[in-house]
Amino acid sequence: MSGADRTREPGVLRAVFDSLGAGVYATDATGRLIAANPRAERMVARPAAEMLGRDMHDLLHRDADGAEIPRESCRMFAVLADGRPREGGDEYLLRGDGTTIPVIWSAAPLELLGEPAGLVLAFHDFSVRRAAERQTAAYLEALEALTARLTLVSEVSSVLISSLDIPQVLRKLGRMLVPDLADWTAVDVFTGQPEEVRRIAVHSAADPAAAGELEGPLPPPAAESAGAGPVRALRDAETVLLDAGDLAREPDTPLTVAHRRLFDRFGGHSAVVVPLHSRRQVFGAFTAARTGDSPPYTEDEAMMLADIGRRAGLAMDNARLFDQQRHVAETMQRQLLTPLPQVDHLRMAARYRPAQVAAEIGGDWYDAFLLEDGVTTMVIGDVVGHDLRAAAHMAEVRNMLRALAWDRMEPPSVIMRRLDEAMTNTSDAPMATVVFARIEGREGGPWRLHWVNAGHPPPLLVAPGGGTRFLEAGHGPLLGMSATLNLGLHWPDAHEELPPEATVVFYTDGLVESRTRPIDTGMELLCRHASALARHDLEEFCDELLERMDPRGDDVALLALRLPRYGEGGPGDLTPPPSRGEPAHSPADPSRSAPGAEALGADEVFTQAPHGTDRPPLP
């Protein structure tokens, strides 16, 4: 017998039917079951004898919840109506134990002896794949939630390091948590005074107008005896997760009552109170709460908020340390800078602006003091660097120059040569640039500027009418080069007659040069702005000049001299010196006195030529 003939034997066909790896049902033209293979029996947990002769749709077809499906909606039985095959993957069959099983299926018309006789349904258990799909969907949902939270934490971290203005940063933080992690937030911080707490930010998307009403001082946590949520956060650095029952049971202490006003105003069934702290200190706390239909906080969300609180605490700690360092640097800077003398009718003013990208102190300096022969000196200088080391070297070089100028009473060129030798042989200070000038002449005029320039930008002479000119004579090498390299270089003296009411501007290169502006352009701008400000009061002149030049990057020292009218202060002139009794304005510490200052009263400081000494006349 051939193989083809054997496949027609009923026993062979039955064996194939029974061995299929899918459940198979066959119905007649009315939909009644006429056959079921063993696989189908096992999948629906029903024996064939119980099913045969019953309507397949009524017996087995259900929706996902086990409810019956209208016969006209049955896609499987649609095959009986039009004879076209169907397939699907979102149907359910009712098992013998009352549960449902999801199936993927394929239905085709059944023909016997060439006539339509019903349908054949083949199906597979889809529950394993459906469970895998649901698990994958759950994983994806959890991953999306985790990604969203990590993104929020990343954005929070970016905000926390974006500024040293901590109140502003904490207000942004409170807004960022709404509505993703809270329906409203409040931020409380210690003010810096003992046990003084202040609510600095309240944010609610539902009631934004309430923020100002609920901000303000809070009772001190140290006085609280009970460990309520805000107390435990502020005093014990503990993250507290509260539900509606906890909120109702909190004791009526002053701080808790103030905290409960938030819930009275905004509502809330779940809240997290998070300390803002570092390892060394608690700086405050923030509260995040949920209202209405929002779900209660989970432990994972509380941990995430606690992490945000730690990050905020570290940012606050860094800001505090930065403020302390800045205060120390500012104090040192003011102690190093020199108070200006108010000499006769001469007017002087100085400004100092620290580098923006380094410590609040640097190697730029100015100086002015009266010599024994009655001559006023003016100095502008710059030691390489702009940090604490540069400031220390600056003070060293400045004091050397002061001592040499006072002791030697020699021309500026000689003083500069001696300073170069002293730096090389007694100091480890690096190279420096300096302009050292003497203002020579009797009171009332005429006056002459006698100076030397060691590699520094030239002083600017501003005529009272606005004309400007750089004083480029007297230029020599930087300090620290000639003696070190045995170059035998020298510094020439220079002289310039100074017209009455003129202004001489000494400055460091940070005023005219930056990464975005070449020095030539900066010096052109300096001339233009100084010319426009020539008639301004000297203090306004300095302030406006700095404002218009807008120096960036390096530190800047500025020293300006304004001459009086001709004859003012001379013999027979009774015009009082300007601002007599007040020290010239400078960025130096106000507790310091100008070099050689003579006390004239309780609050008066004025510098005069030594008794019996007159300024030497011009030759």
C-alpha positions in Angstrom: 0.0 0.0 0.0 1.4 3.4 -1.0 1.9 6.2 1.5 -0.9 8.2 -0.1 -3.3 5.4 0.4 -2.2 5.1 4.1 -3.0 8.7 4.8 -6.6 8.1 3.8 -7.1 5.5 6.5 -9.3 6.7 9.3 -6.9 5.6 12.0 -4.1 7.6 10.5 -6.2 10.8 10.2 -7.4 10.3 13.8 -3.8 10.0 15.1 -2.8 13.2 13.4 -5.9 15.0 14.8 -5.1 13.8 18.3 -1.4 14.6 18.1 -1.6 18.2 17.0 0.2 20.7 19.2 -2.8 22.9 19.2 -6.3 22.6 20.5 -8.8 21.8 17.7 -12.6 22.0 17.7 -14.9 21.1 14.9 -18.6 22.2 14.6 -21.5 21.4 12.4 -23.2 24.1 10.3 -25.2 25.3 13.4 -22.1 25.7 15.6 -22.5 22.6 17.7 -19.3 20.8 18.6 -18.8 17.5 16.7 -15.1 16.9 17.6 -12.4 18.0 20.1 -8.8 16.7 20.3 -7.1 15.8 23.6 -5.1 19.1 23.5 -8.3 21.1 23.5 -9.7 19.0 26.4 -6.6 19.8 28.5 -6.4 23.4 27.6 -10.0 24.2 28.6 -10.1 21.5 31.3 -13.3 19.9 29.9 -13.7 16.3 28.6 -14.9 15.9 25.0 -17.9 13.9 26.1 -19.1 16.9 28.1 -18.8 19.3 25.2 -19.8 17.3 22.1 -23.3 18.3 20.9 -23.3 21.7 22.7 -23.1 25.1 21.0 -19.4 26.0 21.0 -20.0 29.8 21.3 -22.4 29.5 24.2 -20.3 27.0 26.0 -16.8 28.4 25.6 -16.5 32.0 24.1 -16.2 34.7 26.7 -14.6 38.2 27.2 -11.5 38.9 29.4 -13.7 39.2 32.5 -15.6 35.9 31.8 -18.8 37.6 30.6 -20.8 36.2 27.7 -20.4 37.7 24.2 -23.3 38.4 21.9 -23.5 35.7 19.2 -23.6 38.3 16.4 -20.2 39.7 17.7 -18.5 36.3 17.6 -15.7 36.6 15.0 -15.2 32.8 15.1 -18.7 32.0 14.1 -18.5 34.6 11.3 -16.8 31.8 9.3 -20.2 29.9 9.3 -21.9 32.9 7.7 -19.6 33.7 4.8 -17.2 30.7 4.6 -14.1 33.0 4.8 -11.2 32.0 7.2 -10.6 34.2 10.3 -7.8 34.5 12.9 -7.2 36.5 16.0 -5.3 37.0 19.2 -7.6 38.7 21.7 -10.3 36.1 22.4 -10.9 34.1 25.6 -12.3 30.6 26.2 -14.1 29.5 29.4 -12.4 26.7 31.3 -14.1 24.0 33.3 -13.0 25.7 36.6 -14.7 28.9 35.7 -11.5 30.8 34.7 -10.7 32.1 31.2 -7.8 31.4 29.0 -6.5 33.9 26.4 -6.0 32.2 23.0 -4.6 33.0 19.6 -6.8 31.2 17.0 -7.5 30.4 13.4 -10.9 29.3 12.1 -11.6 27.9 8.6 -14.8 26.4 7.0 -15.2 22.6 7.3 -16.3 20.8 4.2 -17.6 17.2 4.1 -18.2 15.5 0.7 -17.9 18.9 -1.0 -20.6 20.6 1.0 -20.1 23.1 3.8 -20.6 21.3 7.1 -19.3 23.7 9.8 -16.0 25.1 10.9 -12.6 24.0 12.3 -11.1 26.1 15.1 -7.4 25.7 16.0 -6.1 27.6 19.0 -3.1 28.0 21.3 -2.8 29.0 24.9 -1.8 32.7 24.8 -1.6 33.2 28.6 2.2 32.7 28.8 2.8 35.3 26.1 0.2 37.6 27.5 1.8 37.4 30.9 5.2 38.1 29.3 3.7 41.1 27.5 2.2 42.4 30.7 5.4 41.9 32.6 7.3 43.7 29.8 4.7 46.5 29.9 5.2 46.7 33.7 8.9 46.8 33.3 8.7 49.5 30.7 6.3 51.5 32.9 8.6 51.2 35.9 11.6 52.1 33.7 9.8 55.2 32.4 8.9 56.2 35.9 12.5 55.7 37.0 13.8 57.6 34.0 11.4 60.5 34.8 12.5 60.6 38.4 16.2 60.4 37.5 15.6 63.2 35.0 13.9 65.3 37.8 16.8 64.6 40.2 19.3 65.6 37.4 17.3 68.8 36.8 17.2 69.5 40.5 20.9 69.0 40.8 21.5 71.4 37.9 19.4 74.1 39.7 21.1 73.5 43.0 24.6 74.2 41.5 23.4 77.0 39.2 23.6 79.8 41.7 25.0 80.8 45.2 21.7 82.6 45.9 20.3 79.9 48.1 16.8 81.4 48.8 16.3 81.7 45.0 17.5 78.2 44.4 15.2 76.7 47.1 12.2 78.6 45.6 13.0 77.0 42.3 13.3 73.6 43.9 9.9 73.9 45.5 8.4 74.8 42.1 10.1 71.9 40.3 8.6 69.3 42.6 5.0 70.4 41.7 3.1 68.6 40.2 5.3 65.6 39.5 6.1 64.7 43.1 3.8 67.0 45.1 0.6 69.0 44.9 2.2 71.7 47.1 5.6 72.3 48.8 7.0 74.5 51.5 10.6 75.3 52.4 11.8 76.3 55.9 15.4 77.3 56.7 17.5 78.5 59.6 18.3 82.1 59.1 21.8 82.0 60.7 20.6 83.5 64.0 20.3 81.0 66.9 17.3 78.7 66.5 15.6 81.3 64.1 13.6 79.5 61.4 11.8 81.2 58.5 9.5 79.8 55.8 11.0 81.3 52.6 8.9 79.5 49.9 5.5 78.0 49.5 4.2 76.8 46.2 0.9 75.4 45.2 -0.3 75.1 41.6 -3.9 75.1 42.9 -3.5 78.2 45.1 -0.5 80.3 44.0 -1.7 83.4 45.8 -1.3 81.8 49.2 2.5 81.8 49.1 3.1 85.2 50.5 0.5 84.7 53.2 2.1 81.6 54.6 5.8 82.7 54.4 7.5 84.2 57.3 9.1 83.4 60.7 8.4 80.1 62.5 8.7 79.0 66.1 12.1 77.6 67.1 12.3 73.8 67.0 14.5 73.6 70.1 11.6 74.6 72.3 9.5 71.7 71.0 9.3 68.7 73.4 7.3 66.3 71.1 8.9 64.8 68.0 6.4 65.9 65.4 7.3 65.8 61.6 8.8 69.3 61.2 10.6 69.0 64.5 12.2 65.7 63.7 13.4 67.0 60.3 14.8 70.3 61.6 16.2 69.1 64.9 17.1 65.5 64.2 17.8 65.5 60.4 15.2 62.8 60.0 13.0 62.2 56.9 9.4 61.8 58.1 6.6 60.1 56.0 3.1 61.1 57.2 -0.4 59.9 56.3 -3.7 61.5 57.2 -3.8 59.8 60.6 -0.3 61.0 61.5 -1.2 64.5 60.5 -4.3 64.4 62.7 -2.4 63.0 65.7 0.5 65.5 65.6 0.7 67.4 69.0 -0.4 71.0 69.1 3.0 72.6 69.7 3.8 76.0 68.2 5.9 74.7 65.3 3.4 71.9 64.5 0.5 74.4 64.6 2.4 76.6 62.1 3.0 73.6 60.0 -0.6 72.5 60.1 -1.7 75.8 58.6 -0.3 74.6 55.3 -2.6 71.5 55.4 -5.6 73.6 56.5 -5.1 75.9 53.5 -4.1 73.4 50.8 -5.3 70.1 52.2 -3.2 66.9 52.2 -3.6 63.2 53.0 0.1 62.3 52.6 3.3 64.2 53.1 7.0 63.9 53.4 9.1 66.3 55.6 12.7 66.2 54.4 15.7 67.8 56.2 18.1 70.0 54.2 21.3 68.9 55.7 25.0 68.0 55.2 27.0 65.7 57.4 27.8 68.6 59.7 24.7 70.8 59.8 20.9 70.9 59.3 20.1 74.0 57.3 16.3 73.6 57.1 13.6 71.3 55.8 11.0 71.1 53.0 7.6 69.6 53.0 6.0 67.9 50.0 2.3 66.9 50.2 -0.3 65.3 48.1 -4.0 66.1 48.1 -7.3 64.9 46.5 -6.9 61.9 44.2 -3.1 61.9 44.2 -1.8 58.5 45.5 -0.1 58.4 48.9 3.7 58.6 49.0 5.5 55.4 48.7 8.7 54.5 50.5 10.6 54.8 47.2 9.3 58.3 46.7 10.2 59.3 50.2 13.7 58.0 49.7 13.9 60.0 46.5 12.8 63.2 48.2 15.3 62.5 51.0 18.0 62.3 48.4 16.9 65.7 46.9 17.1 67.1 50.5 20.7 65.8 50.9 21.7 67.3 47.6 20.1 70.7 48.6 21.9 70.5 51.9 25.2 69.9 50.2 24.6 72.9 47.9 23.7 75.0 51.0 26.9 73.8 52.8 29.0 74.7 49.7 27.5 78.1 49.5 28.1 78.7 53.2 31.8 77.7 52.8 32.1 79.9 49.7 30.7 82.8 51.7 33.2 82.2 54.5 36.1 82.0 52.1 34.9 85.1 50.3 34.6 86.9 53.6 38.1 85.9 54.6 39.5 86.9 51.2 37.6 90.2 51.2 38.9 91.0 54.7 42.5 90.2 53.7 42.1 92.2 50.5 40.8 95.3 52.4 43.6 95.0 54.9 46.2 94.8 52.1 44.8 97.8 50.1 46.0 101.2 51.2 43.8 104.0 52.5 44.4 107.2 50.5 45.7 110.4 52.0 43.9 113.6 51.5 46.9 115.9 50.8 46.2 119.6 50.7 44.0 120.5 47.8 44.9 117.4 45.7 42.0 115.0 45.2 42.6 111.2 45.0 40.3 108.2 44.5 40.9 104.5 44.1 38.9 101.4 43.1 39.7 97.7 43.2 37.7 95.0 41.5 38.7 91.3 42.2 39.1 88.7 39.5 35.8 87.0 38.6 37.2 83.5 38.0 39.6 83.2 41.0 39.8 84.1 44.7 38.5 87.5 45.7 42.0 88.9 45.9 45.0 89.3 43.6 48.3 90.8 42.7 47.0 94.3 41.5 47.6 97.2 43.9 47.6 100.9 44.2 49.4 103.1 46.8 49.7 106.8 47.7 51.7 108.4 50.5 53.5 111.5 51.5 57.3 111.6 51.5 59.5 113.4 54.0 60.3 116.2 51.5 56.6 117.0 51.2 56.1 115.3 47.8 53.0 113.0 47.3 53.8 109.7 45.6 51.3 107.6 43.6 51.9 103.9 42.7 50.1 101.4 40.6 51.4 97.9 40.2 50.6 94.3 39.3 52.4 91.2 40.5 51.9 88.1 38.3 48.9 86.0 39.4 45.5 86.6 41.0 45.3 84.5 44.0 46.4 84.5 47.7 50.0 83.9 46.7 50.0 86.8 44.3 48.4 89.0 47.1 51.2 88.0 49.5 53.9 88.9 46.9 52.1 92.1 46.1 52.2 93.2 49.8 55.9 92.3 49.9 56.8 94.3 46.8 54.6 97.2 47.9 56.3 97.4 51.3 59.7 97.3 49.7 58.8 100.2 47.4 57.4 102.2 50.3 60.6 101.7 52.4 62.9 102.5 49.5 61.0 105.6 48.5 60.9 107.0 52.1 64.5 106.1 53.0 66.3 107.0 49.8 64.7 110.3 48.6 66.1 109.6 45.2 64.7 109.9 41.6 62.0 107.3 40.6 64.5 105.7 38.2 66.9 105.0 41.0 64.2 103.8 43.3 63.0 101.4 40.6 66.5 99.9 40.1 66.9 99.4 43.8 63.5 97.7 44.0 64.4 95.3 41.2 67.6 94.4 43.0 65.8 93.9 46.3 63.1 91.7 44.7 65.8 89.5 43.1 68.0 89.1 46.2 65.6 89.2 49.2 62.3 87.9 47.8 60.8 85.0 45.8 58.2 87.3 44.3 57.7 86.8 40.5 57.8 89.5 37.9 55.8 92.6 38.5 54.9 95.8 36.6 54.9 99.2 38.4 54.4 102.9 37.8 56.0 105.0 40.5 55.2 108.7 40.3 55.9 111.9 42.3 53.5 114.9 42.3 56.0 117.8 42.5 55.2 121.5 43.0 54.1 124.1 45.5 50.5 124.4 46.7 48.6 126.4 44.2 50.7 125.1 41.3 52.3 124.7 39.0 52.6 120.9 39.3 54.7 118.3 37.5 54.5 114.6 37.3 57.8 112.8 37.7 57.6 109.1 37.1 59.1 105.8 36.0 57.3 102.9 34.3 58.5 99.3 34.8 56.6 97.5 32.1 53.1 98.8 33.1 50.3 100.3 30.9 51.0 104.0 30.6 49.1 106.5 32.8 46.4 108.6 31.1 46.3 112.3 31.3 42.8 113.8 31.0 42.6 117.6 30.4 39.7 119.4 32.0 38.3 120.0 28.5 38.2 116.3 27.7 41.4 115.9 25.8 43.3 112.7 26.6 46.9 111.5 26.1 48.8 108.5 27.3 52.0 109.3 29.1 54.3 106.8 27.4 57.7 108.2 28.4 59.8 106.7 31.2 59.1 103.1 30.0 61.5 100.4 31.2 61.6 96.6 31.7 59.4 94.6 34.1 60.7 94.2 37.6 62.4 90.9 38.3 64.0 90.6 34.9 67.1 92.8 34.7 68.9 91.8 38.0 67.9 88.1 37.6 69.2 87.8 34.1 72.1 90.3 34.5 70.8 92.3 31.6 72.0 95.7 32.9 68.7 97.3 31.9 67.7 100.7 33.3 64.5 102.7 33.9 64.5 106.3 32.5 62.9 109.2 34.5 60.1 111.1 32.8 58.5 114.5 33.5 55.2 116.0 32.5 53.7 119.4 33.3 50.2 119.0 34.7 47.5 121.6 33.9 45.1 122.7 36.6 42.0 120.6 37.1 43.5 117.8 35.0 43.0 114.2 35.9 45.7 111.5 35.9 44.5 107.9 35.7 46.7 105.0 36.8 45.3 101.6 36.1 46.2 97.9 35.7 45.9 95.9 32.5 42.7 94.2 33.7 40.8 97.4 33.0 41.7 97.5 29.3 42.4 93.9 28.3 40.5 90.6 28.4 40.0 87.5 26.4 37.3 89.1 24.3 39.0 92.5 24.0 42.6 93.2 22.8 44.5 95.8 24.8 44.6 98.4 21.9 40.8 98.4 21.7 40.6 98.7 25.5 42.9 101.6 25.6 40.9 103.4 22.9 37.7 102.9 25.0 39.5 104.2 28.1 40.4 107.4 26.3 36.8 107.8 25.0 35.1 107.2 28.3 37.6 109.2 30.3 37.2 112.2 28.0 33.4 112.0 28.4 33.7 112.0 32.2 36.4 114.7 32.5 34.0 117.2 34.2 32.5 114.7 36.6 33.4 114.7 40.3 36.4 112.4 40.8 34.4 109.7 42.7 31.7 109.7 40.0 34.5 109.6 37.4 36.0 106.4 38.8 32.6 104.7 39.3 31.4 105.6 35.8 34.7 104.7 34.2 34.6 101.2 35.7 30.9 100.8 34.8 31.5 101.8 31.2 34.7 99.8 30.7 33.0 96.7 32.3 36.3 94.8 32.9 36.0 91.0 32.8 38.3 88.2 34.0 41.4 89.7 35.7 41.4 91.8 38.8 41.6 95.6 38.3 43.1 98.4 40.4 42.4 102.0 39.5 43.9 105.2 41.0 43.0 108.7 39.9 44.4 112.1 40.8 42.5 115.4 40.3 44.5 118.7 40.5 42.9 121.8 41.9 42.4 125.1 40.1 45.6 127.2 39.7 46.4 129.2 42.8 44.0 127.2 45.0 45.7 126.5 48.3 48.5 128.8 47.5 49.7 131.8 49.6 46.8 134.0 50.5 44.1 131.6 49.3 41.7 130.7 52.1 39.8 128.0 50.1 39.6 124.9 52.4 40.9 121.6 51.1 38.2 119.4 49.6 36.4 117.1 52.0 38.6 118.3 54.9 38.1 115.9 57.8 37.1 113.0 55.6 39.5 110.4 54.2 39.6 109.9 50.5 37.3 107.1 49.4 39.1 103.8 48.7 38.3 100.1 48.9 40.7 99.7 51.9 39.3 98.6 55.3 37.7 101.7 56.8 39.4 101.1 60.2 42.8 101.7 58.6 44.4 105.2 58.4 46.3 106.6 55.5 50.1 106.4 55.7 51.4 109.4 57.7 47.8 110.5 58.6 47.5 113.0 61.4 44.4 112.8 63.7 42.5 116.1 63.6 39.4 115.0 65.5 37.3 112.1 66.6 36.3 111.3 63.0 38.7 113.4 61.0 41.8 112.1 59.1 43.9 114.5 57.0 47.4 114.1 55.7 49.7 117.1 55.6 53.3 117.7 54.7 55.6 117.2 57.7 55.9 120.2 59.9 58.4 122.7 58.6 58.7 121.0 55.3 57.5 122.6 52.1 57.1 121.0 48.7 60.1 121.7 46.5 59.3 124.1 43.7 59.7 123.1 40.1 63.2 123.7 38.8 
